[in-house]
Amino acid sequence: MTTTTHLTTVIRHWPDLHDALGAPTIHHGFGIGLRGHLAALTDIADRALARAAERADSAPDAPGERPAPLRTTILDTMTDVETALVDCADQLAAEIQRTPMTRAPRDWPAADRARRNQLADQDANDPRRWKWTGKRTAPYAALWLYARITQAGGPFAPLTDRHRDTVASVARACAEKVERALDIAAQSRTLAVPCPGCGGAVDVHGGEGRAPLAHCTGCGRIWTEQGVAA
């Protein structure tokens, strides 16, 4: 994917992260339930009992503290993404953003001074400029970086390859964090634990809101969060 695609992912799904802050935790996301389930493939019954106990503990009338309605994983993702994008914009602007035009000396003719000061004020207040105060949100930073990557006009020097590589790296990492938090990207992974039946590699597939499953590339055995499926 391109840098602009990653930045667009953050912009488009930022409202979804806000909505997810108060949503109940989804336990069928990639690598959440299945990671523990496949940690030791030979004791499925014991883990089933553990899951039953966990459900009992989470019942409304169960003793103990109730989980906070705010999903801390979503909040952590939003904090990390916003910090990364704003910091990236801060650093990039410090290197490519042109210093505003100075106002006219007091000894200039009145008409010339007024015209110069008008141009200086317009330059200083150009909405395309990145500001180190005020609006410093993740979507705004992503949009500003998008404009720089696409070479939109403004009081900026051209980006170097180093600048583009830096923005690309930050944008990719942020988009991945957003997709993982919302479980909207398909993912796959090969487990370190081999298949207990044939010793073959076990691949896990999940994401995009689907319950994850594991598949042995050797014997074809399939596991889900509930146990052996086939």
Phi, psi and chi 1 to 4 in degrees:
 res  aa     phi    psi   chi1   chi2   chi3   chi4
   1 MET       -  156.7  -68.8 -173.2 -179.8      -
   2 THR   -88.9  166.8   64.1      -      -      -
   3 THR   -61.2  -42.3  -59.2      -      -      -
   4 THR   -63.8  -34.8   54.3      -      -      -
   5 THR   -65.2  -41.8  -60.0      -      -      -
   6 HIS   -65.1  -42.4  -69.6  140.1      -      -
   7 LEU   -64.8  -39.3  -67.5  170.7      -      -
   8 THR   -64.0  -36.1  -60.0      -      -      -
   9 THR   -59.0  -44.6  -65.2      -      -      -
  10 VAL   -64.1  -46.6  175.0      -      -      -
  11 ILE   -62.0  -46.1  -63.7  168.6      -      -
  12 ARG   -68.0  -37.1  178.6  179.3  -61.1  149.0
  13 HIS  -100.2    2.5  -68.6  -66.9      -      -
  14 TRP   -60.3  -42.8 -161.5 -108.8      -      -
  15 PRO   -60.9  -32.6  -23.9   35.4      -      -
  16 ASP   -65.2  -36.4  -61.8  -29.1      -      -
  17 LEU   -64.7  -41.9  -71.1  172.0      -      -
  18 HIS   -60.0  -43.6  -85.4  -73.0      -      -
  19 ASP   -63.8  -36.1  -67.7  -17.9      -      -
  20 ALA   -74.3  -14.5      -      -      -      -
  21 LEU   -57.6  -37.5  -84.6  174.1      -      -
  22 GLY  -101.6    5.1      -      -      -      -
  23 ALA   -81.3  153.0      -      -      -      -
  24 PRO   -65.5  148.4   24.0  -33.6      -      -
  25 THR   -64.9  133.5  -58.8      -      -      -
  26 ILE   -94.7  123.2  -60.9  174.0      -      -
  27 HIS   -95.3    1.7  -68.8  -70.9      -      -
  28 HIS  -105.9   17.5   59.8  -99.3      -      -
  29 GLY   -69.2  163.6      -      -      -      -
  30 PHE   -57.9  128.5  174.5   82.1      -      -
  31 GLY    75.7    6.4      -      -      -      -
  32 ILE   -90.1  -67.2  -63.2  176.2      -      -
  33 GLY   -75.7  -38.2      -      -      -      -
  34 LEU   -71.1  -30.3 -166.3   57.0      -      -
  35 ARG   -58.7  -47.3 -177.5 -173.3  -57.6  119.7
  36 GLY   -70.5  -34.2      -      -      -      -
  37 HIS   -65.5  -35.3  179.3   74.9      -      -
  38 LEU   -95.3    3.5  -66.2  173.6      -      -
  39 ALA   -61.4  -34.9      -      -      -      -
  40 ALA  -142.9   97.2      -      -      -      -
  41 LEU   -70.1  -10.4  -65.0  173.6      -      -
  42 THR   -91.5   -6.4   55.1      -      -      -
  43 ASP  -122.4   54.1   59.9  -12.6      -      -
  44 ILE   -61.2  -39.6  -68.0  173.2      -      -
  45 ALA   -62.0  -43.1      -      -      -      -
  46 ASP   -61.6  -40.0  -71.2  -17.7      -      -
  47 ARG   -71.6  -31.7  -77.9 -167.6  -62.8  -80.2
  48 ALA   -62.2  -41.2      -      -      -      -
  49 LEU   -64.0  -39.6  -68.3  174.0      -      -
  50 ALA   -64.0  -39.5      -      -      -      -
  51 ARG   -66.9  -37.2  -73.9 -163.2  -60.5  -86.8
  52 ALA   -63.9  -41.9      -      -      -      -
  53 ALA   -64.4  -37.7      -      -      -      -
  54 GLU   -64.6  -40.5 -178.2 -179.4   -7.8      -
  55 ARG   -63.6  -38.3  -73.1 -165.3  -65.3  -88.7
  56 ALA   -65.5  -40.3      -      -      -      -
  57 ASP   -67.2  -26.8  -70.8  -19.4      -      -
  58 SER   -91.6    2.2   61.5      -      -      -
  59 ALA   -64.1  153.1      -      -      -      -
  60 PRO   -57.5  -32.4  -23.7   33.8      -      -
  61 ASP   -96.9    9.7   57.0  -10.3      -      -
  62 ALA   -73.4  146.5      -      -      -      -
  63 PRO   -70.5  159.9   26.2  -34.8      -      -
  64 GLY   107.1  178.2      -      -      -      -
  65 GLU   -76.9  143.4  -63.0 -178.4   -0.7      -
  66 ARG   -86.3  144.6  -60.0  -88.7   67.0   79.6
  67 PRO   -64.6  146.1   23.2  -33.2      -      -
  68 ALA   -67.4  143.1      -      -      -      -
  69 PRO   -66.3  -25.4   23.8  -33.8      -      -
  70 LEU   -76.3  125.7 -172.5   67.8      -      -
  71 ARG   -81.7  106.5  -67.1 -178.9   61.8 -172.6
  72 THR   -65.8  -29.5   56.5      -      -      -
  73 THR   -65.2  -39.0   55.0      -      -      -
  74 ILE   -67.5  -43.6  -62.6  -66.2      -      -
  75 LEU   -62.5  -42.3 -178.2   60.4      -      -
  76 ASP   -62.1  -41.0  -71.5  -14.8      -      -
  77 THR   -61.7  -46.1  -64.6      -      -      -
  78 MET   -63.2  -40.3  -64.5  178.6   73.3      -
  79 THR   -65.0  -45.6  -59.9      -      -      -
  80 ASP   -63.6  -45.1  -69.0  -14.8      -      -
  81 VAL   -65.9  -45.0  168.3      -      -      -
  82 GLU   -63.5  -43.4 -170.5  157.9   79.2      -
  83 THR   -61.4  -44.1  -61.3      -      -      -
  84 ALA   -65.2  -44.4      -      -      -      -
  85 LEU   -70.4  -42.2  -70.2  172.5      -      -
  86 VAL   -66.0  -42.6  169.7      -      -      -
  87 ASP   -61.5  -41.0  -74.8   -9.3      -      -
  88 CYS   -62.5  -43.7 -176.9      -      -      -
  89 ALA   -65.5  -40.3      -      -      -      -
  90 ASP   -57.1  -49.8  -79.6  -13.4      -      -
  91 GLN   -68.1  -40.1  -64.1  171.8   22.8      -
  92 LEU   -67.5  -43.6 -174.6   61.6      -      -
  93 ALA   -62.6  -36.7      -      -      -      -
  94 ALA   -62.3  -24.5      -      -      -      -
  95 GLU  -100.3  -29.0  -64.2 -173.5   22.0      -
  96 ILE  -115.4  -15.3   69.8  167.0      -      -
  97 GLN   -80.4  124.0 -173.3  162.2  -81.8      -
  98 ARG   -70.5  142.0  177.8  176.0   50.9   75.8
  99 THR   -63.8  136.5  -58.1      -      -      -
 100 PRO   -58.8  151.0  -23.4   33.6      -      -
 101 MET   -59.5  139.7  179.4 -172.7  -60.7      -
 102 THR   -78.3  154.2   58.8      -      -      -
 103 ARG   -75.7  162.4  -66.6  172.4   64.3   85.8
 104 ALA   -71.3  146.8      -      -      -      -
 105 PRO   -61.4  153.2  -20.3   32.0      -      -
 106 ARG   -67.3  -20.9  -61.7 -178.8   64.3   85.1
 107 ASP   -88.6    5.2   58.4   -7.9      -      -
 108 TRP   -72.2  155.2  -83.1   26.5      -      -
 109 PRO   -57.0  147.1  -24.8   34.3      -      -
 110 ALA   -54.8  -45.8      -      -      -      -
 111 ALA   -65.2  -44.3      -      -      -      -
 112 ASP   -65.6  -38.3  -67.6  -19.4      -      -
 113 ARG   -65.8  -41.1 -174.9  170.2   68.4 -110.3
 114 ALA   -64.3  -42.8      -      -      -      -
 115 ARG   -65.7  -43.7  176.7   58.5  177.2  162.0
 116 ARG   -63.8  -43.3  171.8   60.2  179.7 -107.5
 117 ASN   -65.6  -34.6  -71.4  -15.7      -      -
 118 GLN   -65.0  -44.4 -179.9 -175.8   19.4      -
 119 LEU   -65.1  -39.2  -67.4  174.6      -      -
 120 ALA   -64.4  -41.7      -      -      -      -
 121 ASP   -65.8  -40.8  -69.2  -17.3      -      -
 122 GLN   -63.6  -39.8  -70.3  174.9  -10.6      -
 123 ASP   -66.4  -44.3 -172.7   27.0      -      -
 124 ALA   -65.5  -31.6      -      -      -      -
 125 ASN  -100.5   14.6  -64.4  -43.2      -      -
 126 ASP   -55.7  120.0 -170.4  -31.4      -      -
 127 PRO   -63.3  -14.5   23.0  -33.5      -      -
 128 ARG   -79.2  -12.8  -65.5  169.8  -64.7 -175.8
 129 ARG   -70.2  143.2  -74.2 -174.9  174.9  -82.8
 130 TRP   -83.0  135.1  176.8 -103.7      -      -
 131 LYS  -115.0  144.4  -65.6  179.1  173.9   58.8
 132 TRP   -90.4    6.9  -76.3  -94.0      -      -
 133 THR  -138.2  165.5   59.1      -      -      -
 134 GLY    86.3 -129.4      -      -      -      -
 135 LYS   -72.2  108.1 -173.5 -177.1  -67.9 -174.8
 136 ARG  -137.2   57.7  -65.9  169.2   61.1   79.2
 137 THR  -100.6  164.6   65.2      -      -      -
 138 ALA   -62.0  -47.7      -      -      -      -
 139 PRO   -62.1  -38.8  -22.5   33.9      -      -
 140 TYR   -68.2  -42.5 -175.7   74.5      -      -
 141 ALA   -63.6  -41.3      -      -      -      -
 142 ALA   -63.8  -40.2      -      -      -      -
 143 LEU   -66.0  -40.6 -175.7   61.9      -      -
 144 TRP   -65.6  -42.7 -173.2   85.1      -      -
 145 LEU   -64.9  -37.2  -68.0  169.0      -      -
 146 TYR   -58.5  -45.1 -175.0  104.9      -      -
 147 ALA   -63.7  -36.1      -      -      -      -
 148 ARG   -70.6  -40.5  -55.7  -70.2   72.1   75.9
 149 ILE   -65.9  -36.6  -71.5  -66.5      -      -
 150 THR   -87.2    6.7   56.0      -      -      -
 151 GLN    62.2   38.3  -60.7 -179.5  -25.7      -
 152 ALA   -64.4  152.9      -      -      -      -
 153 GLY   -66.1  168.9      -      -      -      -
 154 GLY   146.1  176.8      -      -      -      -
 155 PRO   -78.8   63.2   31.7  -35.9      -      -
 156 PHE  -135.3  148.3  -49.5  103.0      -      -
 157 ALA   -80.5  156.3      -      -      -      -
 158 PRO   -61.3  148.4  -21.1   33.1      -      -
 159 LEU   -74.8  141.7  -90.8   63.0      -      -
 160 THR   -88.9  171.1   64.6      -      -      -
 161 ASP   -60.4  -36.4  -70.4  -18.1      -      -
 162 ARG   -63.9  -41.9  177.7  177.7   61.4   82.5
 163 HIS   -61.0  -45.9  -68.2  145.3      -      -
 164 ARG   -64.5  -39.4  -69.3 -175.8  175.8  -82.4
 165 ASP   -64.7  -40.2  -70.5  -16.1      -      -
 166 THR   -64.3  -47.6  -61.4      -      -      -
 167 VAL   -63.2  -40.7  176.2      -      -      -
 168 ALA   -60.7  -43.5      -      -      -      -
 169 SER   -64.4  -45.2  177.5      -      -      -
 170 VAL   -65.4  -45.2  172.1      -      -      -
 171 ALA   -62.7  -42.5      -      -      -      -
 172 ARG   -62.6  -46.1 -179.9  173.2   57.1 -106.7
 173 ALA   -63.4  -40.4      -      -      -      -
 174 CYS   -68.1  -42.7  -71.7      -      -      -
 175 ALA   -62.7  -39.9      -      -      -      -
 176 GLU   -64.3  -40.0  -71.6  173.4   -6.9      -
 177 LYS   -62.3  -43.9  -75.1  178.5  179.9  -70.9
 178 VAL   -63.6  -45.1  170.1      -      -      -
 179 GLU   -65.1  -38.9  -70.2  178.3  -25.9      -
 180 ARG   -66.5  -42.4  -80.1 -161.5  -57.0  -89.1
 181 ALA   -63.5  -37.5      -      -      -      -
 182 LEU   -93.4   -5.8  -65.4  174.9      -      -
 183 ASP    57.1   50.5 -168.2   27.5      -      -
 184 ILE  -113.5    4.1   56.8  176.0      -      -
 185 ALA  -119.9  137.6      -      -      -      -
 186 ALA   -68.2  137.9      -      -      -      -
 187 GLN  -135.6  154.4  -58.8 -178.0   60.0      -
 188 SER  -145.4  152.6   63.1      -      -      -
 189 ARG  -157.3  144.2 -177.1 -179.6  -53.0  161.3
 190 THR   -98.2  126.3  -60.4      -      -      -
 191 LEU   -76.3  152.1  -62.4  179.2      -      -
 192 ALA   -74.2  -26.0      -      -      -      -
 193 VAL   -81.7  122.9  179.7      -      -      -
 194 PRO   -75.7  167.3   29.4  -35.7      -      -
 195 CYS   -63.0  130.3  173.2      -      -      -
 196 PRO   -70.7  -17.0   26.6  -35.2      -      -
 197 GLY   -86.1  -47.4      -      -      -      -
 198 CYS  -121.8   -6.3   70.7      -      -      -
 199 GLY    78.7    8.4      -      -      -      -
 200 GLY   -76.4  170.6      -      -      -      -
 201 ALA   -73.8  141.7      -      -      -      -
 202 VAL  -111.4  118.6  177.8      -      -      -
 203 ASP   -99.1  137.1  -68.7  -19.6      -      -
 204 VAL  -107.9  134.5 -177.2      -      -      -
 205 HIS  -125.8  139.1  -55.1  -87.2      -      -
 206 GLY  -173.8 -163.6      -      -      -      -
 207 GLY    92.5 -180.0      -      -      -      -
 208 GLU    56.6   31.8  -65.0 -177.2  -44.4      -
 209 GLY    79.8    0.8      -      -      -      -
 210 ARG   -91.2  149.7  -60.4  171.2  -60.8  173.5
 211 ALA   -68.0  135.2      -      -      -      -
 212 PRO   -72.7  153.6   27.0  -34.5      -      -
 213 LEU  -140.9  158.2   59.5   83.5      -      -
 214 ALA  -116.8  144.5      -      -      -      -
 215 HIS  -135.7  127.1  169.8 -105.6      -      -
 216 CYS   -80.7  123.9  175.2      -      -      -
 217 THR   -75.0  -10.6   59.1      -      -      -
 218 GLY   -90.0  -66.5      -      -      -      -
 219 CYS   -95.8   -8.8   63.8      -      -      -
 220 GLY    86.1    2.6      -      -      -      -
 221 ARG   -61.7  144.8 -174.3  179.7  -58.8 -174.3
 222 ILE  -124.2  137.0  -64.5  174.4      -      -
 223 TRP  -121.5  145.5  -65.5  -93.7      -      -
 224 THR  -121.7 -176.0   69.0      -      -      -
 225 GLU   -65.5  -19.7  -69.1 -178.7  -66.0      -
 226 GLN   -88.5  -13.1  -73.5   70.0   46.1      -
 227 GLY   137.7 -154.5      -      -      -      -
 228 VAL   -77.0  124.6  178.2      -      -      -
 229 ALA   -93.9  -33.3      -      -      -      -
 230 ALA  -162.4      -      -      -      -      -
